[in-house]
């Protein structure tokens, strides 16, 4: 389909006159008239009825007009589509569950301020994503990892527990206390290492599949546990206490395969946050 024919059609439809349509298109009237005939032949429909003072618009022309306007608009917009200032770079990004909202907000705020425009395709973390925001232990083996933040695990003790009378908890104080574990948790081995530091025997009262369920049992007063600091901030029914012993934390950052750096937007983001480190 020749876009000139659509331009002739739109001009005749809007002007309702072949001569005025020709002036608008900067061509002769015969050119417009012949163009309309060609278009009608291609469509197999008559669009206008000619008379001395102009044309009458037929039902088929009413149907075609918005379609023709849209097509012309899209074709005219093609030269601007890939201009550097208008072209949106796309990133498919996976985000792991349970990450602090403040960390995620900080990442997107910095990235968008430095590089615009970016079209984000946000999904749950997976190998299909070009880049993932997650905890280091969750990254895929072949991926690279850029740490962004560290989040401490804190010792959480239910309300009313006698240990809350102490400002600083010694690890020996935890001996025999009911303890809630989360074996799938990225920091489970760290937690066990801390508890085993004194050689005492621990009283496990629950093993949970997620940190959310650990939090539920903690607030119910079932036992004590270690949880990420930002996860516990909004909740009540327990208090946190400092303890003597190794630091207990998790690293949150960007995980990505080497080939993802072929996407210029991802390369820019990795460079940006690498410099900040």
C-alpha positions as CSV (number, residue, x, y, z in Angstrom):
1,X,0.0,0.0,0.0
2,X,1.4,3.4,-1.1
3,X,1.3,5.9,1.8
4,X,0.6,8.6,-0.8
5,X,-2.8,7.0,-1.5
6,X,-3.7,7.1,2.2
7,X,-2.6,10.8,2.4
8,X,-4.8,11.6,-0.6
9,X,-7.7,9.8,0.9
10,X,-7.3,11.6,4.3
11,X,-7.1,15.0,2.6
12,X,-10.2,14.4,0.5
13,X,-12.1,13.0,3.5
14,X,-11.2,16.1,5.6
15,X,-11.6,18.7,2.9
16,X,-14.6,17.1,1.1
17,X,-13.3,18.6,-2.1
18,X,-10.7,17.3,-4.6
19,X,-9.2,20.7,-5.4
20,X,-8.6,21.7,-1.7
21,X,-7.2,18.2,-1.0
22,X,-4.8,18.7,-3.9
23,X,-3.6,22.0,-2.5
24,X,-3.1,20.4,1.0
25,X,-1.0,17.6,-0.6
26,X,0.9,20.0,-2.9
27,X,0.0,18.1,-6.0
28,X,-2.4,18.6,-8.9
29,X,-6.1,17.6,-8.7
30,X,-5.7,14.9,-11.3
31,X,-3.0,13.2,-9.1
32,X,-5.4,13.2,-6.2
33,X,-8.3,12.0,-8.3
34,X,-6.2,9.2,-9.8
35,X,-4.9,8.2,-6.4
36,X,-8.4,7.9,-5.0
37,X,-9.3,5.7,-7.9
38,X,-6.3,3.4,-7.3
39,X,-7.2,3.1,-3.6
40,X,-10.8,2.2,-4.4
41,X,-9.6,-0.4,-6.9
42,X,-7.2,-1.9,-4.3
43,X,-10.0,-2.0,-1.7
44,X,-12.7,-3.0,-4.0
45,X,-15.0,-0.3,-2.5
46,X,-16.1,3.1,-3.6
47,X,-15.2,5.7,-1.0
48,X,-16.6,8.9,-2.4
49,X,-19.4,10.0,-4.7
50,X,-18.2,12.9,-6.8
51,X,-20.4,16.0,-7.6
52,X,-19.9,19.5,-8.9
53,X,-19.2,21.1,-5.5
54,X,-17.0,18.3,-4.1
55,X,-17.6,14.8,-2.8
56,X,-20.0,12.9,-0.6
57,X,-18.4,10.6,1.9
58,X,-19.6,7.0,1.8
59,X,-19.9,4.6,4.7
60,X,-16.7,2.7,3.7
61,X,-14.7,6.0,3.9
62,X,-16.0,6.6,7.4
63,X,-14.7,3.2,8.4
64,X,-11.3,3.6,6.7
65,X,-10.6,7.1,8.0
66,X,-9.4,6.3,11.6
67,X,-7.4,3.4,10.3
68,X,-5.7,5.5,7.7
69,X,-4.9,8.2,10.2
70,X,-3.3,5.7,12.6
71,X,-1.2,4.1,9.9
72,X,0.0,7.5,8.6
73,X,0.8,8.6,12.1
74,X,2.8,5.4,12.9
75,X,4.8,5.6,9.6
76,X,5.5,9.3,10.1
77,X,6.8,8.6,13.6
78,X,9.3,5.9,12.5
79,X,12.2,8.4,12.0
80,X,12.0,9.4,15.6
81,X,11.5,5.9,17.1
82,X,15.2,5.1,17.4
83,X,16.6,8.5,18.2
84,X,18.9,8.1,21.2
85,X,17.0,10.5,23.4
86,X,13.7,8.7,22.7
87,X,14.7,5.0,22.4
88,X,13.9,3.0,25.5
89,X,16.5,0.5,26.5
90,X,14.9,-2.7,27.9
91,X,16.0,-4.8,30.8
92,X,14.4,-8.0,31.9
93,X,15.1,-8.2,35.7
94,X,14.3,-10.8,38.3
95,X,13.7,-9.8,41.9
96,X,13.9,-12.4,44.7
97,X,11.2,-12.6,47.3
98,X,11.9,-11.2,50.8
99,X,14.3,-8.4,49.9
100,X,14.0,-5.1,51.9
101,X,11.7,-2.6,50.2
102,X,14.1,0.2,51.0
103,X,17.0,-1.5,49.2
104,X,14.9,-2.1,46.1
105,X,13.7,1.5,46.1
106,X,17.3,2.8,46.3
107,X,18.4,0.6,43.4
108,X,15.7,1.7,41.0
109,X,15.9,5.3,42.0
110,X,19.7,5.5,41.3
111,X,19.4,3.5,38.1
112,X,16.6,5.7,36.7
113,X,18.3,8.9,37.7
114,X,21.5,7.9,35.9
115,X,20.1,6.3,32.8
116,X,16.8,7.3,31.2
117,X,14.7,6.1,29.7
118,X,14.8,2.4,30.6
119,X,11.8,0.1,30.1
120,X,11.9,-2.5,33.0
121,X,10.4,-5.9,32.6
122,X,10.2,-7.0,36.3
123,X,9.7,-10.7,37.0
124,X,10.4,-13.3,39.8
125,X,14.1,-14.2,39.8
126,X,15.0,-16.9,37.2
127,X,17.6,-17.9,34.7
128,X,15.4,-16.4,31.9
129,X,16.1,-12.9,33.3
130,X,19.1,-10.9,32.0
131,X,19.9,-9.8,35.6
132,X,18.6,-10.7,39.0
133,X,18.5,-8.8,42.3
134,X,19.0,-11.3,45.1
135,X,20.9,-12.7,48.0
136,X,24.4,-14.0,47.1
137,X,23.7,-17.6,48.1
138,X,20.7,-17.7,45.7
139,X,22.7,-16.7,42.5
140,X,23.1,-19.3,39.7
141,X,26.5,-20.9,39.8
142,X,27.6,-19.6,36.4
143,X,26.6,-16.0,37.1
144,X,28.7,-13.1,38.2
145,X,27.7,-11.2,41.3
146,X,28.1,-7.6,42.3
147,X,27.3,-7.0,46.0
148,X,25.3,-3.8,46.8
149,X,24.3,-4.0,50.4
150,X,24.8,-6.0,53.6
151,X,21.9,-6.7,55.9
152,X,22.6,-7.8,59.5
153,X,20.7,-10.7,61.1
154,X,19.5,-9.8,64.6
155,X,18.7,-11.9,67.6
156,X,15.0,-11.8,68.2
157,X,13.4,-12.7,71.6
158,X,9.6,-12.9,72.2
159,X,8.0,-10.4,74.6
160,X,8.1,-11.5,78.2
161,X,11.1,-13.7,77.8
162,X,13.6,-13.5,80.8
163,X,16.5,-12.9,78.4
164,X,15.0,-9.4,77.7
165,X,16.2,-8.3,81.1
166,X,19.8,-8.4,79.7
167,X,21.1,-5.6,77.5
168,X,23.8,-7.9,75.9
169,X,23.2,-11.6,75.3
170,X,26.0,-14.0,75.8
171,X,25.9,-17.1,73.6
172,X,25.9,-19.3,76.7
173,X,22.7,-17.6,77.7
174,X,21.0,-19.3,74.7
175,X,21.8,-22.8,75.8
176,X,18.6,-24.9,76.2
177,X,16.4,-22.0,75.0
178,X,13.6,-22.9,72.5
179,X,15.0,-22.0,69.0
180,X,13.3,-21.6,65.7
181,X,15.3,-22.5,62.6
182,X,14.8,-22.0,58.8
183,X,16.8,-24.7,57.0
184,X,16.2,-23.3,53.5
185,X,17.4,-19.8,54.6
186,X,20.6,-18.6,53.0
187,X,22.0,-17.9,56.5
188,X,21.0,-21.1,58.2
189,X,24.5,-22.5,58.3
190,X,25.8,-19.2,59.7
191,X,23.2,-19.4,62.4
192,X,24.1,-22.9,63.3
193,X,27.7,-21.9,63.4
194,X,27.0,-19.1,65.8
195,X,25.0,-21.4,68.1
196,X,27.6,-24.1,68.0
197,X,30.4,-21.6,68.9
198,X,30.1,-22.5,72.6
199,X,29.6,-26.2,72.1
200,X,26.3,-26.1,74.0
201,X,23.3,-28.2,72.9
202,X,20.4,-26.3,71.4
203,X,16.7,-26.9,71.9
204,X,15.1,-26.7,68.4
205,X,11.3,-26.2,68.7
206,X,10.6,-25.6,65.0
207,X,12.0,-25.9,61.5
208,X,10.3,-23.5,59.0
209,X,10.3,-23.4,55.2
210,X,10.5,-19.6,55.1
211,X,11.6,-16.6,57.2
212,X,8.0,-15.4,57.1
213,X,6.9,-18.5,59.0
214,X,9.8,-18.1,61.4
215,X,8.5,-14.6,62.1
216,X,5.0,-15.9,62.7
217,X,6.2,-18.4,65.3
218,X,8.5,-15.8,66.9
219,X,5.5,-13.3,67.3
220,X,3.5,-16.2,68.8
221,X,6.1,-16.6,71.5
222,X,7.2,-20.1,70.4
223,X,10.9,-19.5,70.6
224,X,13.9,-17.2,69.8
225,X,15.6,-16.9,66.4
226,X,17.9,-14.8,64.1
227,X,16.1,-12.8,61.3
228,X,17.2,-10.1,58.8
229,X,17.0,-6.6,60.4
230,X,14.7,-5.0,57.9
231,X,12.3,-7.9,57.9
232,X,11.5,-7.5,61.6
233,X,11.4,-3.7,61.8
234,X,7.6,-3.3,61.1
235,X,6.5,-6.1,63.5
236,X,5.9,-6.4,67.2
237,X,5.6,-9.2,69.8
238,X,9.3,-9.5,70.3
239,X,12.5,-7.4,70.8
240,X,16.0,-7.6,69.4
241,X,19.1,-7.7,71.5
242,X,22.8,-7.5,70.7
243,X,24.8,-10.6,71.3
244,X,28.5,-11.6,71.7
245,X,29.7,-13.7,68.8
246,X,30.4,-13.6,65.1
247,X,28.6,-11.1,62.9
248,X,25.6,-12.7,61.2
249,X,24.6,-11.0,57.9
250,X,23.6,-11.5,54.2
251,X,24.8,-9.8,51.0
252,X,22.3,-8.5,48.5
253,X,23.3,-7.6,45.0
254,X,23.1,-8.1,41.2
255,X,23.6,-11.5,39.7
256,X,24.0,-11.8,35.9
257,X,25.6,-14.0,33.2
258,X,28.5,-12.5,31.3
259,X,26.5,-12.4,28.1
260,X,24.0,-10.0,29.7
261,X,26.6,-7.3,29.4
262,X,25.9,-7.2,25.7
263,X,22.8,-5.2,26.7
264,X,24.3,-1.7,27.0
265,X,21.8,-0.7,29.7
266,X,22.9,-3.5,31.9
267,X,26.6,-2.7,31.3
268,X,25.9,0.9,32.3
269,X,24.1,-0.2,35.5
270,X,26.9,-2.6,36.5
271,X,29.5,0.1,35.9
272,X,27.5,2.6,37.9
273,X,27.1,0.4,41.0
274,X,30.7,-0.9,40.7
275,X,32.0,2.7,40.9
276,X,29.9,3.3,44.0
277,X,31.4,0.3,45.7
